Amino acid sequence: MEVTTQQFRRCSVVKTNGRIDASTAPELQEAFDALTEAGKYRLVFDMSEVDFISSVGLRVLIDTRKTCRRYNRGDLVLAGPSENVKRTLELAGFYSLFDVYDTPIEAVGNM
């Protein structure tokens, strides 16, 4: 799994590929932590190339969202999840917690 970060004027986009599970979730958490420690709280997570996300990966999303939303500083939104990941998010009840957009461009435009 490779995690990339792209800075935009209004937000930061984090993109990864492959599986997010117990072995790869810490790498994703480190990327999110580095951004929030640098004062960047408006984050878009581009999930277009994520094939699978486990409960550990979902926990990373929840923790990051809590950090971003603390004191109304920002938010974490999700963009472009695959059908498999969409089902996982729906089953876990994450569609009511997160703003989910079809494309990263749409997500960045709404930040």
Biopython code that builds the backbone (N, CA, C, O; Angstrom):
import numpy as np
from Bio.PDB.StructureBuilder import StructureBuilder

atoms = [
    (1, "MET", "N", (0.836, -1.173, 0.000)),
    (1, "MET", "CA", (0.000, 0.000, 0.000)),
    (1, "MET", "C", (0.883, 1.239, 0.000)),
    (1, "MET", "O", (1.871, 1.318, 0.729)),
    (2, "GLU", "N", (0.509, 2.193, -0.824)),
    (2, "GLU", "CA", (1.240, 3.451, -0.909)),
    (2, "GLU", "C", (0.288, 4.592, -0.592)),
    (2, "GLU", "O", (-0.801, 4.672, -1.161)),
    (3, "VAL", "N", (0.686, 5.465, 0.302)),
    (3, "VAL", "CA", (-0.136, 6.603, 0.694)),
    (3, "VAL", "C", (0.493, 7.867, 0.126)),
    (3, "VAL", "O", (1.667, 8.149, 0.369)),
    (4, "THR", "N", (-0.295, 8.629, -0.636)),
    (4, "THR", "CA", (0.185, 9.900, -1.182)),
    (4, "THR", "C", (-0.699, 11.024, -0.670)),
    (4, "THR", "O", (-1.886, 10.835, -0.402)),
    (5, "THR", "N", (-0.097, 12.189, -0.542)),
    (5, "THR", "CA", (-0.814, 13.371, -0.071)),
    (5, "THR", "C", (-0.604, 14.491, -1.068)),
    (5, "THR", "O", (0.512, 14.738, -1.527)),
    (6, "GLN", "N", (-1.689, 15.161, -1.395)),
    (6, "GLN", "CA", (-1.630, 16.288, -2.314)),
    (6, "GLN", "C", (-2.285, 17.490, -1.635)),
    (6, "GLN", "O", (-3.402, 17.400, -1.128)),
    (7, "GLN", "N", (-1.575, 18.607, -1.636)),
    (7, "GLN", "CA", (-2.069, 19.815, -0.980)),
    (7, "GLN", "C", (-2.809, 20.687, -1.980)),
    (7, "GLN", "O", (-2.325, 20.931, -3.085)),
    (8, "PHE", "N", (-3.973, 21.149, -1.589)),
    (8, "PHE", "CA", (-4.723, 22.120, -2.362)),
    (8, "PHE", "C", (-4.902, 23.357, -1.497)),
    (8, "PHE", "O", (-4.549, 23.350, -0.317)),
    (9, "ARG", "N", (-5.433, 24.388, -2.062)),
    (9, "ARG", "CA", (-5.603, 25.634, -1.342)),
    (9, "ARG", "C", (-6.533, 25.470, -0.139)),
    (9, "ARG", "O", (-6.259, 25.996, 0.940)),
    (10, "ARG", "N", (-7.626, 24.743, -0.329)),
    (10, "ARG", "CA", (-8.636, 24.638, 0.713)),
    (10, "ARG", "C", (-8.536, 23.377, 1.560)),
    (10, "ARG", "O", (-9.096, 23.319, 2.654)),
    (11, "CYS", "N", (-7.824, 22.362, 1.060)),
    (11, "CYS", "CA", (-7.784, 21.093, 1.792)),
    (11, "CYS", "C", (-6.599, 20.245, 1.326)),
    (11, "CYS", "O", (-5.854, 20.627, 0.423)),
    (12, "SER", "N", (-6.450, 19.105, 1.956)),
    (12, "SER", "CA", (-5.434, 18.124, 1.580)),
    (12, "SER", "C", (-6.149, 16.854, 1.145)),
    (12, "SER", "O", (-7.149, 16.453, 1.741)),
    (13, "VAL", "N", (-5.616, 16.218, 0.085)),
    (13, "VAL", "CA", (-6.197, 14.967, -0.412)),
    (13, "VAL", "C", (-5.218, 13.840, -0.110)),
    (13, "VAL", "O", (-4.051, 13.893, -0.500)),
    (14, "VAL", "N", (-5.705, 12.826, 0.585)),
    (14, "VAL", "CA", (-4.916, 11.640, 0.901)),
    (14, "VAL", "C", (-5.445, 10.517, 0.023)),
    (14, "VAL", "O", (-6.650, 10.269, -0.027)),
    (15, "LYS", "N", (-4.533, 9.840, -0.673)),
    (15, "LYS", "CA", (-4.932, 8.758, -1.572)),
    (15, "LYS", "C", (-4.099, 7.526, -1.273)),
    (15, "LYS", "O", (-2.898, 7.617, -1.018)),
    (16, "THR", "N", (-4.745, 6.385, -1.307)),
    (16, "THR", "CA", (-4.049, 5.118, -1.117)),
    (16, "THR", "C", (-4.653, 4.085, -2.043)),
    (16, "THR", "O", (-5.680, 4.326, -2.676)),
    (17, "ASN", "N", (-4.011, 2.937, -2.118)),
    (17, "ASN", "CA", (-4.519, 1.867, -2.975)),
    (17, "ASN", "C", (-4.439, 0.539, -2.244)),
    (17, "ASN", "O", (-3.766, 0.419, -1.220)),
    (18, "GLY", "N", (-5.139, -0.465, -2.786)),
    (18, "GLY", "CA", (-5.066, -1.807, -2.223)),
    (18, "GLY", "C", (-5.984, -2.006, -1.037)),
    (18, "GLY", "O", (-7.114, -1.520, -1.009)),
    (19, "ARG", "N", (-5.472, -2.731, -0.063)),
    (19, "ARG", "CA", (-6.248, -3.106, 1.121)),
    (19, "ARG", "C", (-5.859, -2.245, 2.318)),
    (19, "ARG", "O", (-4.691, -1.912, 2.517)),
    (20, "ILE", "N", (-6.866, -1.896, 3.104)),
    (20, "ILE", "CA", (-6.609, -1.231, 4.381)),
    (20, "ILE", "C", (-7.045, -2.219, 5.449)),
    (20, "ILE", "O", (-8.237, -2.408, 5.694)),
    (21, "ASP", "N", (-6.063, -2.842, 6.078)),
    (21, "ASP", "CA", (-6.339, -3.849, 7.101)),
    (21, "ASP", "C", (-5.380, -3.639, 8.265)),
    (21, "ASP", "O", (-4.733, -2.596, 8.355)),
    (22, "ALA", "N", (-5.285, -4.604, 9.141)),
    (22, "ALA", "CA", (-4.465, -4.456, 10.347)),
    (22, "ALA", "C", (-2.995, -4.189, 10.042)),
    (22, "ALA", "O", (-2.318, -3.518, 10.821)),
    (23, "SER", "N", (-2.496, -4.698, 8.931)),
    (23, "SER", "CA", (-1.083, -4.503, 8.624)),
    (23, "SER", "C", (-0.807, -3.172, 7.918)),
    (23, "SER", "O", (0.312, -2.665, 7.993)),
    (24, "THR", "N", (-1.795, -2.602, 7.241)),
    (24, "THR", "CA", (-1.563, -1.366, 6.493)),
    (24, "THR", "C", (-2.203, -0.133, 7.128)),
    (24, "THR", "O", (-1.820, 0.990, 6.797)),
    (25, "ALA", "N", (-3.154, -0.313, 8.019)),
    (25, "ALA", "CA", (-3.843, 0.814, 8.651)),
    (25, "ALA", "C", (-2.893, 1.750, 9.422)),
    (25, "ALA", "O", (-3.099, 2.963, 9.391)),
    (26, "PRO", "N", (-1.868, 1.233, 10.107)),
    (26, "PRO", "CA", (-0.963, 2.158, 10.804)),
    (26, "PRO", "C", (-0.268, 3.150, 9.862)),
    (26, "PRO", "O", (-0.019, 4.294, 10.242)),
    (27, "GLU", "N", (0.036, 2.723, 8.661)),
    (27, "GLU", "CA", (0.663, 3.616, 7.685)),
    (27, "GLU", "C", (-0.302, 4.749, 7.296)),
    (27, "GLU", "O", (0.101, 5.904, 7.158)),
    (28, "LEU", "N", (-1.561, 4.398, 7.127)),
    (28, "LEU", "CA", (-2.582, 5.405, 6.817)),
    (28, "LEU", "C", (-2.770, 6.343, 8.000)),
    (28, "LEU", "O", (-2.898, 7.553, 7.814)),
    (29, "GLN", "N", (-2.790, 5.809, 9.203)),
    (29, "GLN", "CA", (-2.932, 6.635, 10.409)),
    (29, "GLN", "C", (-1.777, 7.619, 10.526)),
    (29, "GLN", "O", (-1.984, 8.774, 10.898)),
    (30, "GLU", "N", (-0.567, 7.177, 10.214)),
    (30, "GLU", "CA", (0.598, 8.069, 10.260)),
    (30, "GLU", "C", (0.449, 9.227, 9.285)),
    (30, "GLU", "O", (0.797, 10.361, 9.611)),
    (31, "ALA", "N", (-0.072, 8.947, 8.079)),
    (31, "ALA", "CA", (-0.261, 10.000, 7.076)),
    (31, "ALA", "C", (-1.279, 11.026, 7.561)),
    (31, "ALA", "O", (-1.063, 12.231, 7.433)),
    (32, "PHE", "N", (-2.387, 10.544, 8.118)),
    (32, "PHE", "CA", (-3.396, 11.467, 8.649)),
    (32, "PHE", "C", (-2.854, 12.246, 9.837)),
    (32, "PHE", "O", (-3.096, 13.447, 9.947)),
    (33, "ASP", "N", (-2.124, 11.581, 10.728)),
    (33, "ASP", "CA", (-1.557, 12.245, 11.896)),
    (33, "ASP", "C", (-0.566, 13.340, 11.496)),
    (33, "ASP", "O", (-0.545, 14.411, 12.101)),
    (34, "ALA", "N", (0.249, 13.072, 10.483)),
    (34, "ALA", "CA", (1.220, 14.067, 10.020)),
    (34, "ALA", "C", (0.506, 15.334, 9.532)),
    (34, "ALA", "O", (0.969, 16.448, 9.775)),
    (35, "LEU", "N", (-0.618, 15.150, 8.846)),
    (35, "LEU", "CA", (-1.368, 16.307, 8.357)),
    (35, "LEU", "C", (-1.998, 17.096, 9.506)),
    (35, "LEU", "O", (-1.906, 18.323, 9.550)),
    (36, "THR", "N", (-2.633, 16.387, 10.427)),
    (36, "THR", "CA", (-3.292, 17.102, 11.525)),
    (36, "THR", "C", (-2.287, 17.767, 12.459)),
    (36, "THR", "O", (-2.562, 18.835, 13.005)),
    (37, "GLU", "N", (-1.130, 17.148, 12.644)),
    (37, "GLU", "CA", (-0.092, 17.766, 13.468)),
    (37, "GLU", "C", (0.483, 19.010, 12.804)),
    (37, "GLU", "O", (0.994, 19.904, 13.479)),
    (38, "ALA", "N", (0.394, 19.064, 11.468)),
    (38, "ALA", "CA", (0.857, 20.240, 10.722)),
    (38, "ALA", "C", (-0.232, 21.310, 10.637)),
    (38, "ALA", "O", (-0.039, 22.336, 9.985)),
    (39, "GLY", "N", (-1.377, 21.078, 11.290)),
    (39, "GLY", "CA", (-2.440, 22.070, 11.304)),
    (39, "GLY", "C", (-3.400, 21.979, 10.138)),
    (39, "GLY", "O", (-4.149, 22.921, 9.878)),
    (40, "LYS", "N", (-3.390, 20.867, 9.433)),
    (40, "LYS", "CA", (-4.291, 20.675, 8.292)),
    (40, "LYS", "C", (-5.445, 19.791, 8.750)),
    (40, "LYS", "O", (-5.262, 18.606, 9.030)),
    (41, "TYR", "N", (-6.650, 20.388, 8.824)),
    (41, "TYR", "CA", (-7.799, 19.669, 9.355)),
    (41, "TYR", "C", (-8.914, 19.481, 8.341)),
    (41, "TYR", "O", (-9.940, 18.884, 8.666)),
    (42, "ARG", "N", (-8.741, 19.966, 7.140)),
    (42, "ARG", "CA", (-9.732, 19.781, 6.084)),
    (42, "ARG", "C", (-9.171, 18.735, 5.131)),
    (42, "ARG", "O", (-8.334, 19.037, 4.281)),
    (43, "LEU", "N", (-9.645, 17.499, 5.284)),
    (43, "LEU", "CA", (-9.055, 16.368, 4.571)),
    (43, "LEU", "C", (-10.077, 15.659, 3.690)),
    (43, "LEU", "O", (-11.239, 15.489, 4.061)),
    (44, "VAL", "N", (-9.610, 15.250, 2.511)),
    (44, "VAL", "CA", (-10.383, 14.403, 1.599)),
    (44, "VAL", "C", (-9.624, 13.093, 1.490)),
    (44, "VAL", "O", (-8.427, 13.086, 1.205)),
    (45, "PHE", "N", (-10.314, 11.989, 1.714)),
    (45, "PHE", "CA", (-9.691, 10.677, 1.568)),
    (45, "PHE", "C", (-10.184, 10.065, 0.261)),
    (45, "PHE", "O", (-11.337, 9.647, 0.162)),
    (46, "ASP", "N", (-9.312, 10.015, -0.733)),
    (46, "ASP", "CA", (-9.624, 9.452, -2.051)),
    (46, "ASP", "C", (-9.529, 7.931, -1.957)),
    (46, "ASP", "O", (-8.437, 7.373, -1.850)),
    (47, "MET", "N", (-10.677, 7.272, -1.998)),
    (47, "MET", "CA", (-10.744, 5.816, -1.845)),
    (47, "MET", "C", (-10.955, 5.104, -3.183)),
    (47, "MET", "O", (-11.344, 3.936, -3.200)),
    (48, "SER", "N", (-10.709, 5.778, -4.285)),
    (48, "SER", "CA", (-11.015, 5.214, -5.598)),
    (48, "SER", "C", (-10.215, 3.958, -5.920)),
    (48, "SER", "O", (-10.657, 3.147, -6.734)),
    (49, "GLU", "N", (-9.063, 3.778, -5.309)),
    (49, "GLU", "CA", (-8.242, 2.596, -5.589)),
    (49, "GLU", "C", (-8.159, 1.646, -4.394)),
    (49, "GLU", "O", (-7.333, 0.733, -4.385)),
    (50, "VAL", "N", (-9.009, 1.854, -3.389)),
    (50, "VAL", "CA", (-9.043, 0.970, -2.220)),
    (50, "VAL", "C", (-9.974, -0.198, -2.536)),
    (50, "VAL", "O", (-11.136, 0.003, -2.891)),
    (51, "ASP", "N", (-9.456, -1.418, -2.404)),
    (51, "ASP", "CA", (-10.227, -2.623, -2.703)),
    (51, "ASP", "C", (-10.988, -3.152, -1.501)),
    (51, "ASP", "O", (-12.050, -3.757, -1.648)),
    (52, "PHE", "N", (-10.442, -2.925, -0.310)),
    (52, "PHE", "CA", (-11.002, -3.512, 0.902)),
    (52, "PHE", "C", (-10.631, -2.638, 2.092)),
    (52, "PHE", "O", (-9.529, -2.094, 2.150)),
    (53, "ILE", "N", (-11.555, -2.505, 3.039)),
    (53, "ILE", "CA", (-11.252, -1.805, 4.284)),
    (53, "ILE", "C", (-11.810, -2.622, 5.439)),
    (53, "ILE", "O", (-12.982, -3.000, 5.439)),
    (54, "SER", "N", (-10.964, -2.887, 6.417)),
    (54, "SER", "CA", (-11.368, -3.684, 7.576)),
    (54, "SER", "C", (-11.831, -2.765, 8.699)),
    (54, "SER", "O", (-11.846, -1.542, 8.559)),
    (55, "SER", "N", (-12.206, -3.378, 9.808)),
    (55, "SER", "CA", (-12.650, -2.590, 10.960)),
    (55, "SER", "C", (-11.522, -1.715, 11.501)),
    (55, "SER", "O", (-11.777, -0.641, 12.046)),
    (56, "VAL", "N", (-10.291, -2.163, 11.356)),
    (56, "VAL", "CA", (-9.151, -1.357, 11.812)),
    (56, "VAL", "C", (-9.035, -0.101, 10.945)),
    (56, "VAL", "O", (-8.758, 0.985, 11.453)),
    (57, "GLY", "N", (-9.246, -0.252, 9.653)),
    (57, "GLY", "CA", (-9.235, 0.897, 8.751)),
    (57, "GLY", "C", (-10.370, 1.857, 9.044)),
    (57, "GLY", "O", (-10.191, 3.074, 8.983)),
    (58, "LEU", "N", (-11.539, 1.316, 9.363)),
    (58, "LEU", "CA", (-12.681, 2.149, 9.719)),
    (58, "LEU", "C", (-12.392, 2.937, 10.993)),
    (58, "LEU", "O", (-12.804, 4.088, 11.132)),
    (59, "ARG", "N", (-11.689, 2.308, 11.908)),
    (59, "ARG", "CA", (-11.312, 2.975, 13.163)),
    (59, "ARG", "C", (-10.379, 4.164, 12.893)),
    (59, "ARG", "O", (-10.491, 5.206, 13.539)),
    (60, "VAL", "N", (-9.465, 4.000, 11.941)),
    (60, "VAL", "CA", (-8.565, 5.096, 11.558)),
    (60, "VAL", "C", (-9.392, 6.275, 11.040)),
    (60, "VAL", "O", (-9.108, 7.426, 11.371)),
    (61, "LEU", "N", (-10.408, 5.993, 10.234)),
    (61, "LEU", "CA", (-11.255, 7.058, 9.700)),
    (61, "LEU", "C", (-12.002, 7.786, 10.813)),
    (61, "LEU", "O", (-12.080, 9.014, 10.814)),
    (62, "ILE", "N", (-12.547, 7.031, 11.754)),
    (62, "ILE", "CA", (-13.282, 7.637, 12.870)),
    (62, "ILE", "C", (-12.356, 8.502, 13.721)),
    (62, "ILE", "O", (-12.708, 9.631, 14.064)),
    (63, "ASP", "N", (-11.185, 7.988, 14.062)),
    (63, "ASP", "CA", (-10.241, 8.748, 14.886)),
    (63, "ASP", "C", (-9.803, 10.037, 14.193)),
    (63, "ASP", "O", (-9.714, 11.091, 14.823)),
    (64, "THR", "N", (-9.535, 9.944, 12.909)),
    (64, "THR", "CA", (-9.097, 11.119, 12.153)),
    (64, "THR", "C", (-10.215, 12.143, 12.063)),
    (64, "THR", "O", (-9.976, 13.344, 12.185)),
    (65, "ARG", "N", (-11.424, 11.671, 11.852)),
    (65, "ARG", "CA", (-12.565, 12.594, 11.759)),
    (65, "ARG", "C", (-12.770, 13.322, 13.091)),
    (65, "ARG", "O", (-13.045, 14.522, 13.106)),
    (66, "LYS", "N", (-12.638, 12.609, 14.193)),
    (66, "LYS", "CA", (-12.770, 13.247, 15.514)),
    (66, "LYS", "C", (-11.735, 14.355, 15.685)),
    (66, "LYS", "O", (-12.049, 15.444, 16.165)),
    (67, "THR", "N", (-10.506, 14.063, 15.289)),
    (67, "THR", "CA", (-9.428, 15.046, 15.404)),
    (67, "THR", "C", (-9.716, 16.262, 14.532)),
    (67, "THR", "O", (-9.532, 17.397, 14.970)),
    (68, "CYS", "N", (-10.164, 16.033, 13.309)),
    (68, "CYS", "CA", (-10.431, 17.135, 12.380)),
    (68, "CYS", "C", (-11.594, 18.008, 12.844)),
    (68, "CYS", "O", (-11.547, 19.230, 12.701)),
    (69, "ARG", "N", (-12.613, 17.404, 13.386)),
    (69, "ARG", "CA", (-13.820, 18.142, 13.771)),
    (69, "ARG", "C", (-13.721, 18.797, 15.151)),
    (69, "ARG", "O", (-14.555, 19.633, 15.502)),
    (70, "ARG", "N", (-12.720, 18.427, 15.923)),
    (70, "ARG", "CA", (-12.566, 19.005, 17.257)),
    (70, "ARG", "C", (-12.437, 20.524, 17.140)),
    (70, "ARG", "O", (-11.645, 21.021, 16.340)),
    (71, "TYR", "N", (-13.195, 21.244, 17.917)),
    (71, "TYR", "CA", (-13.213, 22.703, 17.944)),
    (71, "TYR", "C", (-13.633, 23.310, 16.593)),
    (71, "TYR", "O", (-13.270, 24.444, 16.282)),
    (72, "ASN", "N", (-14.395, 22.554, 15.797)),
    (72, "ASN", "CA", (-14.884, 23.009, 14.491)),
    (72, "ASN", "C", (-13.767, 23.463, 13.554)),
    (72, "ASN", "O", (-13.913, 24.449, 12.832)),
    (73, "ARG", "N", (-12.656, 22.737, 13.572)),
    (73, "ARG", "CA", (-11.515, 23.126, 12.746)),
    (73, "ARG", "C", (-11.645, 22.651, 11.309)),
    (73, "ARG", "O", (-11.131, 23.308, 10.404)),
    (74, "GLY", "N", (-12.312, 21.539, 11.074)),
    (74, "GLY", "CA", (-12.388, 21.000, 9.724)),
    (74, "GLY", "C", (-13.212, 19.730, 9.688)),
    (74, "GLY", "O", (-14.108, 19.533, 10.509)),
    (75, "ASP", "N", (-12.900, 18.866, 8.726)),
    (75, "ASP", "CA", (-13.638, 17.616, 8.582)),
    (75, "ASP", "C", (-12.838, 16.662, 7.704)),
    (75, "ASP", "O", (-11.913, 17.059, 6.995)),
    (76, "LEU", "N", (-13.220, 15.409, 7.774)),
    (76, "LEU", "CA", (-12.690, 14.374, 6.879)),
    (76, "LEU", "C", (-13.857, 13.894, 6.044)),
    (76, "LEU", "O", (-14.875, 13.456, 6.580)),
    (77, "VAL", "N", (-13.710, 13.975, 4.710)),
    (77, "VAL", "CA", (-14.743, 13.471, 3.809)),
    (77, "VAL", "C", (-14.145, 12.364, 2.948)),
    (77, "VAL", "O", (-12.933, 12.312, 2.738)),
    (78, "LEU", "N", (-14.999, 11.493, 2.461)),
    (78, "LEU", "CA", (-14.570, 10.353, 1.655)),
    (78, "LEU", "C", (-14.959, 10.575, 0.203)),
    (78, "LEU", "O", (-16.002, 11.162, -0.087)),
    (79, "ALA", "N", (-14.111, 10.102, -0.710)),
    (79, "ALA", "CA", (-14.373, 10.306, -2.133)),
    (79, "ALA", "C", (-14.099, 9.036, -2.933)),
    (79, "ALA", "O", (-13.087, 8.364, -2.736)),
    (80, "GLY", "N", (-15.017, 8.726, -3.832)),
    (80, "GLY", "CA", (-14.832, 7.666, -4.822)),
    (80, "GLY", "C", (-14.671, 6.249, -4.319)),
    (80, "GLY", "O", (-13.853, 5.512, -4.869)),
    (81, "PRO", "N", (-15.414, 5.822, -3.292)),
    (81, "PRO", "CA", (-15.245, 4.432, -2.846)),
    (81, "PRO", "C", (-15.758, 3.443, -3.893)),
    (81, "PRO", "O", (-16.748, 3.707, -4.575)),
    (82, "SER", "N", (-15.081, 2.314, -4.011)),
    (82, "SER", "CA", (-15.522, 1.263, -4.925)),
    (82, "SER", "C", (-16.802, 0.631, -4.398)),
    (82, "SER", "O", (-17.194, 0.894, -3.261)),
    (83, "GLU", "N", (-17.454, -0.191, -5.198)),
    (83, "GLU", "CA", (-18.707, -0.825, -4.773)),
    (83, "GLU", "C", (-18.504, -1.677, -3.519)),
    (83, "GLU", "O", (-19.338, -1.663, -2.614)),
    (84, "ASN", "N", (-17.396, -2.417, -3.471)),
    (84, "ASN", "CA", (-17.110, -3.256, -2.308)),
    (84, "ASN", "C", (-16.938, -2.412, -1.047)),
    (84, "ASN", "O", (-17.472, -2.745, 0.011)),
    (85, "VAL", "N", (-16.201, -1.337, -1.168)),
    (85, "VAL", "CA", (-15.970, -0.455, -0.020)),
    (85, "VAL", "C", (-17.264, 0.266, 0.359)),
    (85, "VAL", "O", (-17.531, 0.472, 1.543)),
    (86, "LYS", "N", (-18.072, 0.653, -0.639)),
    (86, "LYS", "CA", (-19.370, 1.281, -0.350)),
    (86, "LYS", "C", (-20.239, 0.368, 0.505)),
    (86, "LYS", "O", (-20.859, 0.818, 1.469)),
    (87, "ARG", "N", (-20.283, -0.912, 0.153)),
    (87, "ARG", "CA", (-21.075, -1.864, 0.935)),
    (87, "ARG", "C", (-20.573, -1.942, 2.369)),
    (87, "ARG", "O", (-21.365, -1.968, 3.311)),
    (88, "THR", "N", (-19.266, -1.980, 2.528)),
    (88, "THR", "CA", (-18.688, -2.027, 3.875)),
    (88, "THR", "C", (-19.064, -0.778, 4.665)),
    (88, "THR", "O", (-19.449, -0.871, 5.831)),
    (89, "LEU", "N", (-18.953, 0.386, 4.036)),
    (89, "LEU", "CA", (-19.304, 1.639, 4.710)),
    (89, "LEU", "C", (-20.787, 1.672, 5.082)),
    (89, "LEU", "O", (-21.148, 2.140, 6.161)),
    (90, "GLU", "N", (-21.634, 1.180, 4.198)),
    (90, "GLU", "CA", (-23.071, 1.150, 4.471)),
    (90, "GLU", "C", (-23.392, 0.195, 5.622)),
    (90, "GLU", "O", (-24.169, 0.532, 6.515)),
    (91, "LEU", "N", (-22.793, -0.991, 5.596)),
    (91, "LEU", "CA", (-23.033, -1.968, 6.657)),
    (91, "LEU", "C", (-22.564, -1.462, 8.019)),
    (91, "LEU", "O", (-23.183, -1.746, 9.045)),
    (92, "ALA", "N", (-21.476, -0.717, 8.015)),
    (92, "ALA", "CA", (-20.928, -0.196, 9.273)),
    (92, "ALA", "C", (-21.655, 1.072, 9.731)),
    (92, "ALA", "O", (-21.411, 1.565, 10.832)),
    (93, "GLY", "N", (-22.544, 1.598, 8.889)),
    (93, "GLY", "CA", (-23.280, 2.805, 9.245)),
    (93, "GLY", "C", (-22.491, 4.081, 9.038)),
    (93, "GLY", "O", (-22.812, 5.103, 9.644)),
    (94, "PHE", "N", (-21.468, 4.051, 8.199)),
    (94, "PHE", "CA", (-20.613, 5.216, 8.004)),
    (94, "PHE", "C", (-21.211, 6.242, 7.049)),
    (94, "PHE", "O", (-20.766, 7.390, 7.032)),
    (95, "TYR", "N", (-22.200, 5.862, 6.262)),
    (95, "TYR", "CA", (-22.797, 6.824, 5.347)),
    (95, "TYR", "C", (-23.531, 7.925, 6.112)),
    (95, "TYR", "O", (-23.689, 9.033, 5.598)),
    (96, "SER", "N", (-23.973, 7.636, 7.315)),
    (96, "SER", "CA", (-24.627, 8.673, 8.114)),
    (96, "SER", "C", (-23.598, 9.524, 8.869)),
    (96, "SER", "O", (-23.925, 10.621, 9.321)),
    (97, "LEU", "N", (-22.380, 9.043, 9.008)),
    (97, "LEU", "CA", (-21.336, 9.775, 9.726)),
    (97, "LEU", "C", (-20.502, 10.672, 8.824)),
    (97, "LEU", "O", (-20.142, 11.784, 9.210)),
    (98, "PHE", "N", (-20.193, 10.192, 7.623)),
    (98, "PHE", "CA", (-19.286, 10.886, 6.724)),
    (98, "PHE", "C", (-20.022, 11.448, 5.522)),
    (98, "PHE", "O", (-21.041, 10.904, 5.097)),
    (99, "ASP", "N", (-19.506, 12.532, 4.979)),
    (99, "ASP", "CA", (-19.937, 12.990, 3.667)),
    (99, "ASP", "C", (-19.155, 12.158, 2.664)),
    (99, "ASP", "O", (-17.926, 12.111, 2.715)),
    (100, "VAL", "N", (-19.866, 11.499, 1.750)),
    (100, "VAL", "CA", (-19.230, 10.640, 0.746)),
    (100, "VAL", "C", (-19.550, 11.204, -0.630)),
    (100, "VAL", "O", (-20.716, 11.396, -0.973)),
    (101, "TYR", "N", (-18.506, 11.471, -1.420)),
    (101, "TYR", "CA", (-18.659, 12.034, -2.756)),
    (101, "TYR", "C", (-18.217, 11.021, -3.802)),
    (101, "TYR", "O", (-17.416, 10.129, -3.520)),
    (102, "ASP", "N", (-18.745, 11.167, -5.006)),
    (102, "ASP", "CA", (-18.429, 10.237, -6.090)),
    (102, "ASP", "C", (-17.004, 10.399, -6.607)),
    (102, "ASP", "O", (-16.372, 9.420, -7.003)),
    (103, "THR", "N", (-16.499, 11.621, -6.603)),
    (103, "THR", "CA", (-15.154, 11.881, -7.122)),
    (103, "THR", "C", (-14.380, 12.776, -6.151)),
    (103, "THR", "O", (-14.979, 13.530, -5.384)),
    (104, "PRO", "N", (-13.061, 12.691, -6.187)),
    (104, "PRO", "CA", (-12.252, 13.585, -5.342)),
    (104, "PRO", "C", (-12.442, 15.058, -5.718)),
    (104, "PRO", "O", (-12.396, 15.926, -4.846)),
    (105, "ILE", "N", (-12.653, 15.344, -6.993)),
    (105, "ILE", "CA", (-12.844, 16.728, -7.431)),
    (105, "ILE", "C", (-14.104, 17.315, -6.786)),
    (105, "ILE", "O", (-14.108, 18.458, -6.329)),
    (106, "GLU", "N", (-15.167, 16.516, -6.758)),
    (106, "GLU", "CA", (-16.413, 16.956, -6.126)),
    (106, "GLU", "C", (-16.206, 17.182, -4.636)),
    (106, "GLU", "O", (-16.731, 18.143, -4.073)),
    (107, "ALA", "N", (-15.445, 16.303, -3.997)),
    (107, "ALA", "CA", (-15.180, 16.425, -2.556)),
    (107, "ALA", "C", (-14.373, 17.691, -2.264)),
    (107, "ALA", "O", (-14.692, 18.426, -1.329)),
    (108, "VAL", "N", (-13.336, 17.947, -3.056)),
    (108, "VAL", "CA", (-12.515, 19.138, -2.851)),
    (108, "VAL", "C", (-13.360, 20.391, -3.064)),
    (108, "VAL", "O", (-13.216, 21.372, -2.335)),
    (109, "GLY", "N", (-14.228, 20.358, -4.051)),
    (109, "GLY", "CA", (-15.084, 21.508, -4.333)),
    (109, "GLY", "C", (-16.073, 21.816, -3.220)),
    (109, "GLY", "O", (-16.517, 22.956, -3.082)),
    (110, "ASN", "N", (-16.420, 20.814, -2.429)),
    (110, "ASN", "CA", (-17.376, 21.005, -1.345)),
    (110, "ASN", "C", (-16.737, 21.225, 0.014)),
    (110, "ASN", "O", (-17.446, 21.330, 1.016)),
    (111, "MET", "N", (-15.427, 21.295, 0.071)),
    (111, "MET", "CA", (-14.754, 21.495, 1.366)),
    (111, "MET", "C", (-14.796, 22.930, 1.776)),
    (111, "MET", "O", (-14.280, 23.285, 2.836)),
]
sb = StructureBuilder()
sb.init_structure("model")
sb.init_model(0)
sb.init_chain("A")
sb.init_seg("    ")
for serial, (resi, resn, name, xyz) in enumerate(atoms, 1):
    if name == "N":
        sb.init_residue(resn, " ", resi, " ")
    sb.init_atom(name, np.array(xyz, "f"), 0.0, 1.0, " ", f" {name:<3s}", serial, name[0])
structure = sb.get_structure()
